[in-house]
Amino acid sequence: MKRQDKLESVTLVCLGLRLPSRQMFTDKELHKLQDMLSNLKSRAKQMATSFNMSNFANREDLLGQSKKAADDMSRVAGLDNQGIVTLQRQVMKEQDEGLEKLEETVLSTKHIALAVNEELSLHTRLIDGLDDHVDVTNSRLQRVQKRLAILNKRTKGGFSCMSLLLSVVAIVFLVVIAWLLIKYL
């Protein structure tokens, strides 16, 4: 049972579920939860893989291909001091351009993150409002169910609906007879 308890807690945490009391699962439910957990794990691995691959691709786009020290040495070979200074200025200019692109990307990411935050705040407020409405509706439904249970007990106990219907029919019949007696007498 220790394995089942662990799987229950992990699955419920992953799915965001809370049980009101300790509940044991049948083997069928346990297998279903295991399948759901393995699906969640594989999805997480897929997302992590795609995220890591996209990070490397974006890094190369932003910063350019990584240069090796041997390539740098071949660029410097045969240059005098003035040539090396010019090369350094050119490299610094390239780095500045790269940093400007990186700054634009960071600012863009910041704006996207702020927009996502606003959207999440809106959805949180909507879900909270919906939760409040569900609670109110649930309490109303419980009150109506209690009233129906009371009515159901009353009707089962003395057949009051049937007796009420028979009483109405009898009253109507007596009124018709009284009217006929008055009219013809």
Salt bridges, closest charged atoms under 4 A:
ASP5 OD1 - ARG22 NH2 2.55
GLU8 OE1 - ARG22 NH1 3.62
GLU94 OE1 - LYS67 NZ 3.75
GLU119 OE2 - HIS123 NE2 2.88
